[in-house]
Amino acid sequence: MCGIVGYIGDQKAKPILLAGLKRLEYRGYDSAGVAFIKNGDFQIERTQGKLSCLVDKLAGKDFEATIGIGHTRWATHGRPDEINAHPHYSKDVVLVHNGIIENYKKLKDDLIIKGHQIESETDTEIICHLIQDFLNQGYDFQKAIRSALKELHGAYSLVILNRNDNQRIYCARKGSPLVLGFNNGENFVASDIPALLSHTNEVAFLHDFEMAVLEKTQVTFYDFEGNSIEKERQIIQWNMAQAEKSGYKHFMLKEIHEQPRVIADTLLGRVDLEKMNIWLDDAGRLMKKFVQKPDFHIHVVACGTSWHAGMVARYWIENLAKVPVSVELSSEFRYRQPLVGENTLVVAISQSGETADTLAAIRESKKMGAKVLSICNVIESSIPRESDVTIYTHAGPEIGVASTKAFTTQITVLYMMAVKLALQKKLLDDQDIQDRMKALVELPNILKTFLRQYKGLDMMTEYLRNKEHCYFIGRGIQYPIILEGALKLKEISYIHADGYAGGEMKHGPIALMEDGVPVVATLLKDDLYDKMVSNVQEIKSRGAFIMGIITQGDEDTKQLCDLYLEVPEASMDLLPFVSVLPLQLLAYYVADAKGTDIDQPRNLAKSVTVE
């Protein structure tokens, strides 16, 4: 997820672009750059680091251009350094890009054969050269863009300049957002509304497979075939604080609602329905070497929410791939004598890639001869640099301290790993493979539908908001999910919350059950459904107040619960995705009702980089 801004008008573009990028820095902050057209030439400035580094670099430099584009980057392909920073360019083309081009390697190889000099490690630079290649064949600029778009597989929003034309900015969208802003004698484009609001509140949203051409006094819209289309303009009523959160009250709520999209981004280019395969590149090749080892086992190290993701993965990997998995807190692993060695694949999970205990755990693992596969969200952070291979999630920047979308993208990667291992061991028949691939691809839409239609949280919130304690129970793969739900509630609402395996209630925790004690239970139609129903009946008979997360249409379970929230049916393997979202939302709304600082809860930091 990156920040894009473009301007054309009569004002100097530099201050407008920098101010717009500042409003979008939450979308990416590992490099930044701007490009202008002046006197038939590009003026391009880029730098590694936060936007402040670019501001310092431009200080004292006067740019007269009244047309320009800017970008603040969240790296997906290539290290977060200056050469990989946007804008990227070829002879006559300069552009900025948000998204992922999944076939960029093939395009890159073809372009190199044709003589194009590719300098960066990014997928973005390929688009510049692809457009240039069509220009070299005599196409006009707009036709060259349309022709290039037909070659791209993946998601993208693009804002493009032509060296030979300082009167137009070209835009295109497929899968990544772009919004156009209109004012008298000047027009704007950005990846999100905050970049525009200080100039105009009149906007139009570009939809998938649509293009726009911005001039000072007009904006024209086209489809990818070049046909003119009409766009409806809207007046945005948000203030600036609302705009940065896309209208959501808090970043955490925004990030909860982003989960369908970021899961889709994480799957992009990795799930191949046609070939019925999972593509994990270097990680897949390393896993293949391990499946041939007789004593192969996996040891997951992680902290907090990432530890819960590892616990979910243990159920998947052992069930599908028949590989033994142990899951351990990094802070414990580093201070004992773990039995890992050359037959061990250590899987390190960290959103930031800087978690101190997890970093120490992988260093210890490598000393003992293990190979390390990391799952991270931040490219070129410390843990990926010290790992043998890394699978990146594509959650984008997560601003809220309490992790939501980072967790679901982590378990997305871990499920793909489980299926890949099962494929490598030839443990799935064709129907199994097809069913699992199809379920994965359909998952984002299932979650999107739920987030639009869920009901029942208001009553749960009202019941919980003044309670001092809450208990969560689940069984099987739902056990780590209820641990995550309990963690979320205590992190941001400061209500004491504990999670227990349903079958363990009789071994002590049932002593806490009395009239009115709130218990959140995941009661989904999985292979332990009947067991969970019995566990809930046991604690309900002691007076517990049951708030159930239940499968849509399960009338019997509704009668068992005092309050309930229905979630959609999904593949049994993927039920953790549909059960964790309501638990995230419950924590959010209870905290909001209590008035706590949701995005920056007390005593917590986003990344724990010290012991």
N, C-alpha and C positions, 0 to 999 in steps of 0.2 A: 504494500500500500504506500503510495507516494503522493506528494503534493505537486500540483501543476497550476500555473497561472500564465495568462497571456493578455497582452494589451495592444490595442491599436487606436490612435486618436491624434490629438494635437499636443498633449502634454509629454514631458520627458518620461520615457517608460521605466527607467531605472528605479526611482523611488516607489512607483506603483507596484512593480514586480516584487521588490524586497518586502514591502508592507504586506502584500498578498501572501508571500511565502511564509512570513512570520505567523500569519493567521492559520497556516496549514502545517506548521512544523510538527504538530502532533501526529501527522500522517507519515513522517519520516525525518530522520535527523542524523544520518551518517555521512551525507555529502550533499552539496547543493551547487547550483549553477544558473547562469542566465545567458541569453543570446539575443543580440540586436542585429538589425540590418541598417547599415549606414553607408551611403555612397557606393552601393552595389557590392558590399562586402559584409561578411559576418564579423561581429565582435562577440567573442565567446569567453566567458570567465567561469571557471569551475574550481571547487576546492573540496578536500576531504574535511569531514567534521560537521559540526552543527552550523546552522545558518549564520551565526555570529562570525564564524571564520570567513564566510563569503563577504559579509558586511565589512569586516576589517580589510579584506583584500581589495574591495572596491572603494574604500575610503580615499577621498581626494581625487578620484578619477571621474572626470565629467563625461557622461555619455549623452550625446545630443539626440539619439534616436528616439522616435516616437512610436516605434513598433518593437515588440520583444516578447520573449517567452522565458519562463523560469521553472525551476524544479527543485524540490527537496526530497531526498531519496531514502527509501527503506530498501536495502539491497536484497535482491532475489537471485540474480546471476552475477557472479563476480564480486571480488572484495570491495569493501567500502573505501575506495581510495580515489584519488583525483582522476585517474585515467578512466575509471568506470563511472564517474559522476556524469550526470546529464547537464546540459544538452549534448547529444551526440550528432555527428555530422559526417557528410561526405562532400563531394565537390560543390553541389548546388543545393543540398538539402541539410537542414538542421531541425532536430525535433526533440521533444520530451515525451516520455512514455510512462504509463502506469499499467501494470499487468504482467503477464507471463506468456511468452511465445514458446509453445511446447515443441515446435519443429525447428527451432532456431539452429540446431547443430547441422541438420541436413542443408538448410538454406545457406549457412555459413560455408560449408564445404563446396557447394555449387558456386557461390560467389567468389571464393578464393580461386577456383579453377578458371573463372572468367577474368581473373586479374585484379580483383578488388583487394585492397590492403585493409585488413581488419586489425584495429589496434587494441580494442578493449576485450574484456571477458564477458561482456553483457550480451543479452539477447536483443537489446534495443538498437545497438549500432547496426545490426543486420538489416533492420527496417530501413535505415538511411540508405544503405548501399543497394537494397532491393529497389527502392524508388528510383535511385540514381541509375540503376541498370536499365529501367524502362525509359528514363529520360534519354539515356544514351542511344536507345533504339528509335528516338524521334517522337515519343509520346509527349503530349502537352502535360503540364504539371498535375492537373486534376486527374487526368486519365492514368498517369503514372502511379498516383496514389491508389486509385481504385484497383488497378492491376496488381499492385503489391499486396493490397489487403486480401485479395483472393488467394494469395499464396500463404497467408499467415494462419496458423492453427493455434488457438488459445484465446486469451482474454487481453484486451488492450483498450486504453484510451490514448489518443495521439494528438499532439498539437505541433504543427509543422510550419516552417518558414521556407520560402524560395529565395535564394540569393539574388535572383534577377527580378524580384518583385517585392517592393517595400509597401505595397498597398493592400496586402491580403495575409491573413492567417488561416490555415487549413486545419480542420479538426475531424476526427473520426472516433467512433466508439463501437466496441463489442465487448460487453461484459464488465467494463470498468466505468465509473461515473464521470460525466462531464456536464457542466452547467454553463450556459451562456448568460452574460449580463449586458443590458442595453442602457445607454445614456445618450444624450444629445451630442452628436459628433464624435463619439467614442464607444468602443465595445470591448467586452472582456470575455475571457474563458477561464475556467478553473475546474479543479477536480472536486471542489466542495464550496458551498455557499459563503463561508466566512471570508474568503479572499475577495468577495465582491461587495459585501454589505456597506463598506464605508464609501462606496461610489454609487451604488444603485441597489434597489430592491426589486427591479423588474427583470425577470429571468425566464429562460426556457431550458428545459432539460433535454439533452441529446439522448436518444434511446438506442438500443442495439441496432447495428447495421445502418446507422445514419451518419451523415457527414454535414459539416457546416463550413462556410467560407465567410470570414469576418472582414469587413471593410469599415472605414471610419463611420460611414453614414448608413450602412445596411448590413444585414446578415442574411445569407441565403442558405437553404437546407436542401439536402439531396439524400437519396438512398444510395446504396453501394453500386447500383447500376447506373447512377448519374441522373436519375429522374428527380425533378424538383418536387419538394414536399412542403406542406404548410405545418408550422409549429405554433402551438398556443403559448402565449406568454402568461406568466403568473406574477403576482405581487407577494413577496415574502414579508411576513409580519414579525419574524423573529428578531430579538435583539442579538447583539454580538455574542454574548455568553451562550445563548441558546444555539446560535449558529455553529459554534465550535463543536458542539455536541450533537449536531444535526437535528436540533429540536428536542433531544432527550434531556431530562433533568440532570442526569449524571453520566459520566463516561462509562461507568459500569453497566448501566442499562443499555446504552448505545452498543457496547461491546457484546452484551448478551444477544442483542438483536442482529449483530453482525455474523453470528455463528454459522448460519446456513451458507453465507457467501464465502467465509474463510475456509470452511470445510471443503466447499467446492474448489476453491483455489488450491488447497492442499492435495486434492485428488487429481487436479488437472495435469495431464500428461503422464500420469502414473497408472491409471486404470485403463486397460485396453480391452474394450468389449469385443472388438473384432477378433483379436488374437487370443482372447481369454487369458490375459496375463497381467501381472503387476510389474511395473518397471521401477526399480529402485537404484539403478546405475551401480556405482561402486559399492554401495551397501549391499545390494543384491548379490554382487559377485563375491563379496566377503562372506556373506551368509552361506552361499553355495559351497565354499571351501569347508565351512564348519559342519554342514550336514553330513559330510563324508567321514567325519571323525567319530570313532566308536563311543567315546564318553562325552560327547558334546553337551554342554549345558549353558544356560543363559543366566547371568547375574545382573539384575537391574539395580542401579544405584540412583537415588533421587531424594529430594526433600519436599515436604509440604504437599501441595497439590500435585506436583510431578510424581511424587511417591504414590499417590492414589492412582495416577495414570498407569504406573508400572504394575500396580496390583490388578487393575483391570486386564492388562496385557497378559498376566500370568494365566488367567482363565482361558483366554483365546489361544495362546501359543501352546499350552499343554493339551487343550482339547483338539485343536486342528492339526498341529504339527508334531505332537507327541514328543516335545522337547522339554526336559525338566527346567523349571524357571524358579529362581529365588529372587525375592524383592527385599531390598534393605535400605534403611535410611542412611544416607551418605555420612551423616555425622556419627553413626555407630560403626559403619564399615571401616572407617579410617583408623579407628582406635582398637581394633581387634586383629586377629590373625586369620583372615578369610581364606578359604580353600579355593583359590582361583589359579589358573595356569594356562598352558597353551591350548587346552581343549575348552576354555571358557571364553565366551563372547560376553564382555561387559557392556551393557546398554546403559548409558548415562543420559538422564532426561533433565533438561533445564531450559526454562523459557528464555532467560537472559543469556545463558552461556557463560555466566560469570559467578555462579553459585560457589562460594568458597569450599564448602564441604564436599560437593560433588567433584569439583576440580581436584581436590586432594585425593578423593577416592579413585579417580581414573589414573592419577600419577602412581598411586600404590599398585593398582591393577597392572599397569604396564611394567612395573619393576618385577612383578611376579610372572611375566610372560603372557598375559592375556592381551587380546585385541579389544579395542574400544570402538563401539559404534555409538555416536551421540545423536540425540534428537533435540534440536534447538530451534529457536525462532529468530536469533540474531546472527547474521552472517559475519564470519571472521571474529567472533567473540572468542574468549580464551578456551572454552571447552572444545569447540570445533577445531581450533588450531592444534590442540594437543591430542585429538582423537585420530584413529586410523581412518575412519570414514564418518560422514555426518549425513543425516536426512533432515532437511530443513522443513519445518512447518511454515505455512504462509499465513499466519494470523495477522501480520502487520503489527504496528505498535500497539501495545496494550497499556493504556494510561491508568486505568483503575488498578489499585494495589491488589485487590482481591481478584485472583485469576479466574477468568471464565473462558474466553475464546482460545486462550493458550492451551487450556486443558483439553478441550474438545478436538483441537487440531493435533495435539499429542496423541490422543487415543485413536484418531484417524490414521496417523502414521503407524501406530503399533498394531492396529488391525490389519493394515496392508502388509506389515512384516509377518504377521501370523499366517495370512493366506499365502504369501510368497514362500515361506518355509514349507508349508503344506504342499505347495506346487512342486517345490524342489525335491521333496521326498516322495512325490507321486502318491499322495494320500487322498486326493480329491478326484472324483470322476467328473466327466464333462458337465453333467447336470448340476453338481455341487458348485463347480467353478462358475457356471453361468448364473446360478441363483445368487451367489455371493457378490459377484461383480455388479449385477443389476441392482441388488439391494444397496450397495455402496453408492452407485450413481444416483439412485432415487432419494437417498437420505437427505440431502439439503432441502429438497422440496417438501418432504415430510415435516422437517423442523420449521421451515418457513410457514407452513400452514398452521402448525401448532402455535407459533408466536403471534399469529394474527387472530387466533380464535379462542385461546384458553380462557376458562372461566373458573371461579372458585377461590382464587387467591385472596380476594378482598376479605372474605370471612375468616380464612386462616390467619391473615395478617392481624385482623382485629382481635382474634383470640390470643395470639402470641405476643402482641406488642408490649403487654405489661407483665408478662411472665418472667421469672428469674431462671427457669430451667426448661430444657426441651431435650427429648430423646429421639433418636433416629434408629430405625431397625430395617434390615434387609438381609437377604440370603444369597449365596452364590456370587455371581458377578455383580449383583446389586450391593453387596457388602462394601466394597470400596467406594461405590457411588454415595451411599448414605454417610460414610466417613467424610466425603467431600462436602455433602450437604451440611453436616454438622459444623465442619470447619468454616464454611462460608457464613453461617449464621453467627458464630461467635466472633469471627473476624470483624464483621461490619456492624452488627447490632449490639455486641457485647453481652448477649444472653449466653449463659452457660449451656453448652450443647455437647452431648456425647452420642457417638454412634456405636451400635452393637450388632453383631450377627444375631439374627432372629433365634437361632437354635441355642444361643448362649444365655438368653434371658433367665432361664431357670437356674443358671449357675451363679447367681448373685444379683444382677441388675433388677430382677423382678421385685426385690425387696424395696425398690424405690417407687413402685407403682402404687398410687393411691388416687382418690377421687380428684379428677380434673387435671392430672399430670398430662401435659401435651406430648404425644408421641407421633412422629411422622414416619409412616411405613410405606415402603415401595411394595405394592401388591400387584405386580404385572403378571400377565399370562405367560410365564416361563416354566421351566421344568421343576421349579421348586415352589410353584404357586400354592399348591395344597398345603405344603409345610408352613409357608408364611401365613396362610389363613389361620392355621392352628395356633401359631405363635401369637398372632394378634388377638385371637379369641381368649387366650390365656391371660394376656395383660388387660384386655378390656374388662374381663370379669373381676379384675382388681380395681376397677374404677378409672383406668387410663382413658384420656380423651384422644380418639384416633383420628388423625388426619392422613388420609390415604392418597397415594399417587397410584392411580388405577388405569387399567386398559379401557379405552373408550368402549362404552356399551356393556360393561361388565355389571349387570344389574345386581347380582348376588353380593358382590363386594361393596356396592354402594350401601346395602343394608347393614353391613358390618362397620362402616365408618361413620363417625360423627360429622366429619366434613371430608370432602374428596375433591380431587382434581383429575380430570380424565386426560390421558395422553394417547396419541394415535398408535394404532397397531404398526409394528415394524418387524423385520427379521429378528429372530430371537437373539442372534449374535449382537445386533445393533441396539438392543434395548437400553444399554447404558447412555446412549445419546439422548433418547427421548425422556429418560427419567432424571438426568442431571439438570436439564433446562428448568423444569419447575422448581427444583431445589435452589438453583441460583436465583430465580425470580422471587421465591419466598423470602430468602435472606435479604434481598434488595428491598422489597416492599416493607418488611418488618423494620429494617434499619431506617428507611425513609420515614415511616410512621413515628419512629422514636426521635428523628431529627439528628442522627449521628452523621459524622463526616464520612460519607460512603466511599468516595474516591481516595481519601487519604486517612484511613482509620488510625487511631492512636497507637503509638509504639511500633508500627509496622513500616517496613520499607519494601519497595517493589522488588529489589534484587538484593539478596543477602550476600554481600561480598567480603564479609569478615566473619571470623569464627564466633 
